[in-house]
Amino acid sequence: MTHPEVRGLRPLCPMLVHLPSNGAWMTQEDMDAFVAAQRAHFAAHGEVSPDQKGPMVQIERYDAAYGFDHAGSRQHDPMASQAARLKSISFLDQYLTI
């Protein structure tokens, strides 16, 4: 997502993105550029078509370091990790049906 051509791609399915505030592999500028490119595609965080259940791109940001969900790392942040997991479960519940 750091390359300009990649970060501007329009997804073909609903997408959930978790971004840390402190990225080791992506600069804050790269993350902001990705968010801006997606918002340019989908007004107000996601354009909803009649057959969609929610925004095409849901972007969640956490006040945490890159790797906050990796329990074995020094960057592990239990609160951010739990929040991301709950948002992921909610996202999957919204789009996946049995």
LOFI-531860 format. One record per residue (C-alpha): residue number from 1; residue in three letters; x, y, z. Coordinates in steps of 0.2 Angstrom, whole numbers, always signed. Layout:
N
<atom NUM; 'Ala'; <X; Y; Z>>,
...
//
This chain:
98
<atom 1; 'Met'; <+0; +0; +0>>,
<atom 2; 'Thr'; <+15; +12; +0>>,
<atom 3; 'His'; <+17; +12; -19>>,
<atom 4; 'Pro'; <+6; +26; -26>>,
<atom 5; 'Glu'; <-1; +15; -39>>,
<atom 6; 'Val'; <-6; +1; -26>>,
<atom 7; 'Arg'; <-13; +13; -13>>,
<atom 8; 'Gly'; <-25; +20; -25>>,
<atom 9; 'Leu'; <-32; +4; -31>>,
<atom 10; 'Arg'; <-51; +2; -29>>,
<atom 11; 'Pro'; <-55; -14; -20>>,
<atom 12; 'Leu'; <-68; -26; -28>>,
<atom 13; 'Cys'; <-75; -32; -11>>,
<atom 14; 'Pro'; <-78; -24; +6>>,
<atom 15; 'Met'; <-61; -22; +15>>,
<atom 16; 'Leu'; <-56; -19; +33>>,
<atom 17; 'Val'; <-39; -11; +36>>,
<atom 18; 'His'; <-31; -9; +54>>,
<atom 19; 'Leu'; <-17; +4; +54>>,
<atom 20; 'Pro'; <-6; +8; +69>>,
<atom 21; 'Ser'; <-1; +26; +73>>,
<atom 22; 'Asn'; <+17; +21; +73>>,
<atom 23; 'Gly'; <+21; +11; +58>>,
<atom 24; 'Ala'; <+38; +2; +57>>,
<atom 25; 'Trp'; <+36; -3; +39>>,
<atom 26; 'Met'; <+25; +11; +33>>,
<atom 27; 'Thr'; <+28; +29; +37>>,
<atom 28; 'Gln'; <+14; +40; +43>>,
<atom 29; 'Glu'; <+14; +49; +27>>,
<atom 30; 'Asp'; <+11; +33; +17>>,
<atom 31; 'Met'; <-3; +28; +29>>,
<atom 32; 'Asp'; <-11; +45; +27>>,
<atom 33; 'Ala'; <-9; +44; +8>>,
<atom 34; 'Phe'; <-18; +27; +8>>,
<atom 35; 'Val'; <-32; +34; +18>>,
<atom 36; 'Ala'; <-34; +49; +7>>,
<atom 37; 'Ala'; <-33; +39; -9>>,
<atom 38; 'Gln'; <-47; +27; -2>>,
<atom 39; 'Arg'; <-58; +42; +3>>,
<atom 40; 'Ala'; <-56; +50; -14>>,
<atom 41; 'His'; <-63; +34; -21>>,
<atom 42; 'Phe'; <-77; +32; -8>>,
<atom 43; 'Ala'; <-84; +48; -1>>,
<atom 44; 'Ala'; <-85; +49; +18>>,
<atom 45; 'His'; <-75; +33; +21>>,
<atom 46; 'Gly'; <-85; +22; +9>>,
<atom 47; 'Glu'; <-97; +24; -5>>,
<atom 48; 'Val'; <-112; +12; -2>>,
<atom 49; 'Ser'; <-121; +4; -16>>,
<atom 50; 'Pro'; <-139; -3; -14>>,
<atom 51; 'Asp'; <-133; -21; -13>>,
<atom 52; 'Gln'; <-119; -17; +0>>,
<atom 53; 'Lys'; <-121; -18; +19>>,
<atom 54; 'Gly'; <-109; -5; +23>>,
<atom 55; 'Pro'; <-93; +5; +17>>,
<atom 56; 'Met'; <-82; -3; +4>>,
<atom 57; 'Val'; <-67; +2; +14>>,
<atom 58; 'Gln'; <-67; +3; +33>>,
<atom 59; 'Ile'; <-51; +10; +40>>,
<atom 60; 'Glu'; <-47; +9; +58>>,
<atom 61; 'Arg'; <-33; +17; +67>>,
<atom 62; 'Tyr'; <-25; +13; +83>>,
<atom 63; 'Asp'; <-14; +23; +95>>,
<atom 64; 'Ala'; <-1; +8; +95>>,
<atom 65; 'Ala'; <+15; +3; +86>>,
<atom 66; 'Tyr'; <+16; -8; +71>>,
<atom 67; 'Gly'; <+14; -26; +77>>,
<atom 68; 'Phe'; <+2; -22; +91>>,
<atom 69; 'Asp'; <-8; -38; +88>>,
<atom 70; 'His'; <+7; -49; +89>>,
<atom 71; 'Ala'; <+7; -56; +107>>,
<atom 72; 'Gly'; <+25; -61; +106>>,
<atom 73; 'Ser'; <+32; -44; +101>>,
<atom 74; 'Arg'; <+38; -30; +112>>,
<atom 75; 'Gln'; <+25; -19; +103>>,
<atom 76; 'His'; <+10; -30; +108>>,
<atom 77; 'Asp'; <-4; -19; +114>>,
<atom 78; 'Pro'; <-18; -29; +122>>,
<atom 79; 'Met'; <-31; -15; +122>>,
<atom 80; 'Ala'; <-28; -11; +103>>,
<atom 81; 'Ser'; <-27; -29; +99>>,
<atom 82; 'Gln'; <-43; -33; +108>>,
<atom 83; 'Ala'; <-52; -18; +99>>,
<atom 84; 'Ala'; <-45; -24; +82>>,
<atom 85; 'Arg'; <-51; -41; +85>>,
<atom 86; 'Leu'; <-69; -36; +90>>,
<atom 87; 'Lys'; <-70; -24; +75>>,
<atom 88; 'Ser'; <-64; -39; +64>>,
<atom 89; 'Ile'; <-77; -50; +71>>,
<atom 90; 'Ser'; <-90; -37; +68>>,
<atom 91; 'Phe'; <-84; -34; +50>>,
<atom 92; 'Leu'; <-85; -52; +46>>,
<atom 93; 'Asp'; <-102; -54; +54>>,
<atom 94; 'Gln'; <-108; -40; +43>>,
<atom 95; 'Tyr'; <-102; -47; +27>>,
<atom 96; 'Leu'; <-102; -66; +29>>,
<atom 97; 'Thr'; <-118; -76; +30>>,
<atom 98; 'Ile'; <-120; -94; +33>>,
//
